[in-house]
Amino acid sequence: MNYLSQHWSFDPMLIIIALTVVLHELGLRRLAAHSRPRRTAWRRRRSYLFYAGLAVLVISISSPIDYWSSEYFFVHMIEHVLIAFAFPVLVVAGAPWVPMYFCLPVEPRRSLGRFVYLDRRTAWLRAAGRFLRRPTVALVLFNAAMVGWHIPAAFTFAEQNQWAHIWLMHASFIVTGLLFWLQIIPSHPLKPARGPVWQAGAILFTNVTMTVLAISMSFLTAVSWYPTYAHLAGVTLSPFADQQIGAAILWVCGDFWAYPALVIVIRRAIESEGSFGGVIDRALHGRAERDPLYLK
């Protein structure tokens, strides 16, 4: 139990997370004053998912997982799975965008809206947003972040530089994870730009990428990739065995998120096309999918 009860730490990010919760609750209260009870209840249920995502982030950065990740590679893989998969899924499903916007009073809210959506000075910001929200861009960036940061040189650089570890590695997992899951999960008022057949392909592509990465770190090599874990005093687990366990975690946890997500989007596709045969026909003929679908 000492492994779980000790080595909790304070991270400055906790202040930002606490402030986010306060602002989100303020936005929910303002929206509730002008909404029907049913709509308010819907937002409250969504908020639980959002807060669960924030809790996952807290566990990732402040619990013993963060402490032991510097000594065991497999613990580091647990941290990466939480940050890159569990946290973004819950946040996107929680749809915090409207409540966070409504935390502002009316006039500042309107001024911000005009500045972001209409002002010429923010045209570059709107263009960047449109580019990052493209389904293929989100898919490529998410997979590139996962693969790129596990290249030995990049991983070692992040481990030796705390700033890079937090604000480059972890931040890239968070941002690309959100962009990726926004293509899969409806997150009011944002909708996936492509239909369920494309979403199923994106999930399969990402799962295969994670599997190949895991196989490369375990079966296709006979040495440890990461010198960071090769000379740690008091660690009796060999670096290569540690790496193999980490690869297994990445592989197995990838299946845990991929299969349920795949089932959901296949059900969505069948509902859209009317039959499984229609889904196959759409996939084979590659017809354009333009109408995003909400989770049922």
Secondary structure, 3 states (H helix, E strand, C coil): CHHHHCCCCCCCHHHHHHHHHHHHHHHHHHHHCCCCHHHHHHHHHHHHHHHHHHHHHHHHHHCHHHHHCCCCHHHHHHHHHHHHHHHHHHHHHHCCHHHHHCCCCHHHHHHHHHHHHCCHHHHHHHHHHHHHCCHHHHHHHHHHHHHHCCCHHHHHHHHHCHHHHHHHHHHHHHHHHHHHHCCCCCECCECCCCCHHHHHHHHHHHHHHHHHHHHHHHCCCCCCCCHHHCCCCCCCCCHHHHHHHHHHHHHHHHHHHHHHHHHHHHHHHHHHHCCHHHHHHHHHHCCCCCCCCCCC
